[in-house]
Amino acid sequence: MKKMFMAVFAALFFTAPVMAQNITAEITNLTNGIYYTPLLLATHPASTHLFQSGIAASVNLQAMAEGGNIAGLITDLQGVSANIVDNPAAGLLAPGMSTTGTFPKDGENTHLSIVAMLLPTNDGFVGLDALEIPKAKGIYTYFLNAYDAGTEANDEVIGKLWFHAQIY
């Protein structure tokens, strides 16, 4: 799997309702023509990874990167009791559009991952893998990368891509 030369923007927001603390991820597609297939967002244990840069893509990651199929990754996450938000946009996330996912903040699921296939590509995806969720309440902004899953004989290099995820 190759890291692509794209930038992706993410921010985390934490809120503290009276009884529980939640983490909300707001994702905004800031591209000018790239769609995201159904997004998969999850909080999970530190030892869990949906992908790792420089490591060959798993079969389930390949299915997501090539066709937008997140079912296998969901199964992987269910096996570690992750908190999962799948397809919060109810389909494709078009350029300029936003969506959110909310998770309970708990002691077991201390890391956040986000993935989605990039359209039109044949095996490109945007991803955040196992980001440690900050302990302090606030707004956190991250720049993420897009990746080539390595299943095709190309590198998907297309320039800058902006992806905005806010977690509050």
FIMITOR-304539 format. One record per residue (C-alpha): x negated, y negated, z. Coordinates in nm, 2 decimals. Layout:
% FIMITOR-304539
+--------+--------+--------+
:     px :     py :     pz :
+--------+--------+--------+
:      X :      Y :      Z :
...
+--------+--------+--------+
***
This chain:
% FIMITOR-304539
+--------+--------+--------+
:     px :     py :     pz :
+--------+--------+--------+
:   0.00 :   0.00 :   0.00 :
:  -0.14 :  -0.34 :  -0.10 :
:  -0.07 :  -0.67 :   0.06 :
:   0.07 :  -0.91 :  -0.20 :
:  -0.02 :  -1.28 :  -0.23 :
:   0.31 :  -1.41 :  -0.10 :
:   0.40 :  -1.61 :   0.21 :
:   0.70 :  -1.53 :   0.41 :
:   0.83 :  -1.75 :   0.69 :
:   0.99 :  -1.63 :   1.01 :
:   1.09 :  -1.78 :   1.34 :
:   1.22 :  -1.62 :   1.66 :
:   1.48 :  -1.78 :   1.89 :
:   1.56 :  -1.66 :   2.24 :
:   1.87 :  -1.74 :   2.43 :
:   1.97 :  -1.65 :   2.78 :
:   2.34 :  -1.61 :   2.83 :
:   2.46 :  -1.58 :   3.19 :
:   2.45 :  -1.20 :   3.21 :
:   2.19 :  -1.10 :   2.95 :
:   1.92 :  -1.23 :   2.73 :
:   1.95 :  -1.18 :   2.35 :
:   1.71 :  -1.21 :   2.06 :
:   1.86 :  -1.34 :   1.74 :
:   1.68 :  -1.33 :   1.41 :
:   1.79 :  -1.57 :   1.14 :
:   1.66 :  -1.49 :   0.80 :
:   1.68 :  -1.74 :   0.52 :
:   1.57 :  -1.66 :   0.16 :
:   1.36 :  -1.96 :   0.06 :
:   1.27 :  -1.82 :  -0.28 :
:   1.37 :  -1.97 :  -0.62 :
:   1.48 :  -1.64 :  -0.78 :
:   1.40 :  -1.34 :  -0.57 :
:   1.68 :  -1.15 :  -0.40 :
:   1.64 :  -0.93 :  -0.09 :
:   1.81 :  -0.59 :  -0.09 :
:   1.99 :  -0.50 :   0.23 :
:   1.77 :  -0.61 :   0.51 :
:   1.67 :  -0.39 :   0.80 :
:   1.59 :  -0.55 :   1.13 :
:   1.50 :  -0.36 :   1.44 :
:   1.36 :  -0.40 :   1.79 :
:   1.17 :  -0.09 :   1.90 :
:   0.88 :   0.04 :   2.11 :
:   0.53 :  -0.08 :   2.05 :
:   0.42 :   0.25 :   1.91 :
:   0.67 :   0.24 :   1.62 :
:   0.58 :   0.11 :   1.27 :
:   0.79 :   0.09 :   0.96 :
:   0.47 :   0.03 :   0.76 :
:   0.11 :  -0.06 :   0.81 :
:  -0.10 :  -0.27 :   0.57 :
:  -0.36 :  -0.05 :   0.40 :
:  -0.19 :   0.27 :   0.49 :
:   0.00 :   0.48 :   0.23 :
:   0.37 :   0.41 :   0.23 :
:   0.59 :   0.68 :   0.40 :
:   0.86 :   0.85 :   0.19 :
:   1.13 :   0.64 :   0.36 :
:   0.94 :   0.32 :   0.31 :
:   0.90 :   0.41 :  -0.06 :
:   1.28 :   0.46 :  -0.09 :
:   1.34 :   0.12 :   0.05 :
:   1.07 :  -0.05 :  -0.16 :
:   1.17 :   0.12 :  -0.49 :
:   1.55 :   0.12 :  -0.45 :
:   1.65 :  -0.08 :  -0.14 :
:   1.76 :   0.24 :   0.04 :
:   1.72 :   0.18 :   0.41 :
:   1.89 :   0.50 :   0.53 :
:   1.57 :   0.69 :   0.59 :
:   1.41 :   0.41 :   0.79 :
:   1.73 :   0.38 :   1.00 :
:   1.70 :   0.75 :   1.08 :
:   1.33 :   0.70 :   1.18 :
:   1.43 :   0.41 :   1.41 :
:   1.72 :   0.60 :   1.56 :
:   1.47 :   0.87 :   1.66 :
:   1.29 :   0.62 :   1.89 :
:   1.62 :   0.46 :   2.03 :
:   1.56 :   0.13 :   1.85 :
:   1.81 :  -0.15 :   1.84 :
:   1.90 :  -0.18 :   1.47 :
:   2.08 :  -0.44 :   1.26 :
:   2.12 :  -0.31 :   0.90 :
:   2.24 :  -0.51 :   0.61 :
:   2.34 :  -0.82 :   0.81 :
:   2.41 :  -1.01 :   0.48 :
:   2.66 :  -0.74 :   0.37 :
:   2.46 :  -0.69 :   0.05 :
:   2.19 :  -0.88 :  -0.13 :
:   2.05 :  -1.20 :   0.03 :
:   2.04 :  -1.45 :  -0.25 :
:   1.79 :  -1.74 :  -0.28 :
:   1.89 :  -2.02 :  -0.04 :
:   2.12 :  -1.79 :   0.17 :
:   2.08 :  -1.70 :   0.54 :
:   2.19 :  -1.42 :   0.76 :
:   2.14 :  -1.33 :   1.13 :
:   2.09 :  -1.02 :   1.35 :
:   2.12 :  -1.02 :   1.73 :
:   1.96 :  -0.77 :   1.97 :
:   1.96 :  -0.72 :   2.34 :
:   1.62 :  -0.80 :   2.49 :
:   1.52 :  -0.49 :   2.69 :
:   1.21 :  -0.34 :   2.84 :
:   1.19 :  -0.05 :   2.60 :
:   1.21 :  -0.22 :   2.26 :
:   0.94 :  -0.49 :   2.28 :
:   0.85 :  -0.52 :   1.92 :
:   1.04 :  -0.65 :   1.61 :
:   1.03 :  -0.53 :   1.25 :
:   1.20 :  -0.66 :   0.94 :
:   1.20 :  -0.51 :   0.59 :
:   1.38 :  -0.56 :   0.25 :
:   1.30 :  -0.47 :  -0.11 :
:   1.23 :  -0.77 :  -0.34 :
:   1.44 :  -0.79 :  -0.66 :
:   1.34 :  -0.79 :  -0.93 :
:   1.04 :  -0.58 :  -0.85 :
:   0.98 :  -0.20 :  -0.88 :
:   0.82 :  -0.14 :  -0.54 :
:   0.77 :  -0.48 :  -0.38 :
:   0.90 :  -0.55 :  -0.03 :
:   0.89 :  -0.82 :   0.23 :
:   0.81 :  -0.71 :   0.58 :
:   0.73 :  -0.78 :   0.94 :
:   0.58 :  -0.48 :   1.12 :
:   0.59 :  -0.44 :   1.50 :
:   0.56 :  -0.80 :   1.61 :
:   0.54 :  -0.82 :   1.98 :
:   0.84 :  -1.02 :   2.09 :
:   0.73 :  -1.32 :   2.30 :
:   0.83 :  -1.31 :   2.67 :
:   0.91 :  -1.68 :   2.70 :
:   1.24 :  -1.82 :   2.57 :
:   1.19 :  -2.05 :   2.27 :
:   1.18 :  -2.09 :   1.90 :
:   0.89 :  -1.90 :   1.73 :
:   0.79 :  -1.94 :   1.36 :
:   0.59 :  -1.68 :   1.17 :
:   0.46 :  -1.66 :   0.82 :
:   0.50 :  -1.31 :   0.68 :
:   0.36 :  -1.12 :   0.38 :
:   0.52 :  -0.94 :   0.10 :
:   0.37 :  -0.60 :   0.01 :
:   0.34 :  -0.36 :  -0.29 :
:   0.43 :  -0.01 :  -0.17 :
:   0.18 :   0.13 :  -0.41 :
:   0.41 :   0.37 :  -0.59 :
:   0.37 :   0.20 :  -0.93 :
:   0.06 :   0.11 :  -1.14 :
:   0.08 :  -0.26 :  -1.07 :
:   0.02 :  -0.51 :  -0.79 :
:   0.34 :  -0.72 :  -0.79 :
:   0.14 :  -1.04 :  -0.75 :
:   0.38 :  -1.32 :  -0.83 :
:   0.26 :  -1.62 :  -0.63 :
:   0.43 :  -1.77 :  -0.33 :
:   0.74 :  -1.63 :  -0.17 :
:   0.91 :  -1.79 :   0.13 :
:   1.11 :  -1.59 :   0.37 :
:   1.25 :  -1.75 :   0.68 :
:   1.36 :  -1.55 :   0.98 :
:   1.45 :  -1.72 :   1.31 :
:   1.50 :  -1.53 :   1.63 :
:   1.67 :  -1.71 :   1.91 :
+--------+--------+--------+
***
